[in-house]
Amino acid sequence: MQDILDRAARIRLVIFDVDGVLTDGSLYLGDDGQEYKAFNSRDGHGMVMLQESGVRIAVITGRTSQVVRIRMESLGIAHTFQGCRDKLPAYEVLKRNLALEDAAIAYVGDDVVDLPVMRRVGLAIAVADAHHLVQGHAHLCTRLPGGRGAAREVCELIMEAQGTLAGMLAHER
């Protein structure tokens, strides 16, 4: 666990996948073709606290959805990449634009399309219900599944490793 905490202490950017990580992976489609997703409010609050602690957040997702744009805007996440079946180009743009090294970046994923980025970052995290190949390439697997607290768990782990969690929780009172 000390290796994970050491890696987490260096993180300046956390990149989340959406479907299966920030949601439980379910896609709800209305008769009109409108797509709906359910996001966990505690995950969102953890993401807000992590940003307030000084760690940036980005999203790279293979699908394109208005609801993702709206949710990320509501959380103050400025770096949202949608429609990225190949996630490495978006990763490289983020890395270059934010002037970060791989060791300063964490990625949270759940499926095999996340592996190319997970193999590059300083802290690769798989949600509890991720595909077994993804779990096998992760430095850490969360206790909680995607869309059910995994993102909050990641945010709190990084803040704990960086010594900011207690202050952020005290600030919330």
C-alpha angles and dihedrals in degrees: 000000000000090000090055092049091048090051092045092051090063096050118119098161131036117195118200130196111219114214108063094007109052089021131033089252096258117134116205115201124191125213087259091057093253113149121224130192132185117226124192112242092211090054088052093050091050090052091051091050092048091053091048088053089060103262116123123226130209136176127216115183135169095220129065119225137159090217090060091051091049094046094048091048090051089054093048094245107156099182109069121154116186132180093032108145086166104047099185096083091054089046091053091049091052093046093050097042093048093040093232134151121226091254090062094056131081125193127199116201145155110194141049094264086069095058099087091059094038090057090058105044130089093236119029114189129188123196117240094258096043122133110280093245090056091049088051092057096044126103086210137018117204121235091227127062127244115286090014105081104303093118092050089050090053093047093050092047091054093045090048091051090049094046095243103104098085091049093048092049092047089050089055094061 
